[in-house]
Amino acid sequence: MIIPEIYRRHLEEFQSLWEHRFALRQAPDLTAADLQDWDARIREHLDGLLVPGRDAIDTLLAAITDGDTAVEFAAAFVLLRI
């Protein structure tokens, strides 16, 4: 069983961090250590999302029709990993 509010927060954080990391790759002062830090934060939220079960899947399926492309991408990404 998941706690929907916390699960949704993990999804939103995952989506936000993913977008920022994607944008950062063009930053001239970006270092490999910076990317590793971002990747670690992304993995932490992804780990929180990779919970099998009907509640998790229902939350992700609802997010796919959220209307926000970034949230839809994040939900689809997680569904493909479960």
C-alpha positions as CSV (number, residue, x, y, z in Angstrom):
1,M,0.0,0.0,0.0
2,I,1.2,3.5,-0.8
3,I,0.4,6.9,0.7
4,P,-1.0,8.7,-2.4
5,E,0.1,12.2,-1.4
6,I,3.7,11.1,-0.7
7,Y,3.8,9.0,-3.9
8,R,2.6,11.9,-6.0
9,R,5.2,14.2,-4.4
10,H,7.9,11.7,-5.4
11,L,6.5,11.8,-8.9
12,E,6.5,15.6,-9.0
13,E,10.0,15.8,-7.6
14,F,11.3,13.1,-10.0
15,Q,9.8,15.1,-12.9
16,S,11.2,18.4,-11.8
17,L,14.7,17.0,-11.2
18,W,14.6,15.3,-14.6
19,E,13.7,18.5,-16.3
20,H,16.4,20.5,-14.5
21,R,19.0,17.9,-15.2
22,F,18.1,17.9,-18.9
23,A,18.5,21.7,-19.0
24,L,21.7,21.7,-17.0
25,R,23.5,19.6,-19.6
26,Q,24.1,22.7,-21.6
27,A,25.5,24.8,-18.7
28,P,29.1,25.8,-19.4
29,D,30.2,25.3,-15.8
30,L,28.6,21.9,-15.3
31,T,31.0,19.2,-13.9
32,A,30.7,15.5,-13.8
33,A,30.3,15.7,-10.0
34,D,27.3,18.1,-10.5
35,L,25.7,15.5,-12.8
36,Q,26.4,12.7,-10.3
37,D,24.6,14.8,-7.6
38,W,21.6,15.4,-9.8
39,D,21.5,11.7,-10.8
40,A,21.6,10.6,-7.2
41,R,18.7,12.8,-6.3
42,I,16.7,11.5,-9.3
43,R,17.5,7.9,-8.3
44,E,16.3,8.6,-4.8
45,H,12.9,9.6,-6.0
46,L,12.7,6.9,-8.6
47,D,13.4,4.4,-5.9
48,G,10.4,5.8,-4.0
49,L,8.3,5.3,-7.1
50,L,9.3,1.8,-8.0
51,V,6.8,0.3,-5.7
52,P,4.8,-2.5,-7.3
53,G,1.1,-2.7,-6.6
54,R,-2.3,-1.6,-7.8
55,D,-2.3,1.8,-5.9
56,A,1.0,2.8,-7.5
57,I,-0.1,1.8,-10.9
58,D,-3.4,3.6,-10.6
59,T,-1.6,6.8,-9.5
60,L,0.8,6.5,-12.4
61,L,-2.0,5.8,-14.9
62,A,-3.9,8.9,-13.6
63,A,-0.8,11.0,-14.0
64,I,-0.4,9.9,-17.6
65,T,-3.5,11.9,-18.4
66,D,-2.5,14.8,-16.2
67,G,-2.2,17.3,-19.1
68,D,1.3,18.3,-18.1
69,T,3.7,16.7,-20.6
70,A,6.5,16.5,-18.1
71,V,4.4,14.7,-15.5
72,E,3.0,12.4,-18.1
73,F,6.6,11.5,-19.2
74,A,7.7,10.9,-15.6
75,A,4.7,8.6,-15.0
76,A,5.2,6.7,-18.2
77,F,8.9,6.3,-17.4
78,V,8.1,4.8,-14.0
79,L,5.4,2.5,-15.4
80,L,7.9,1.1,-17.8
81,R,10.3,0.4,-15.0
82,I,7.8,-1.3,-12.7
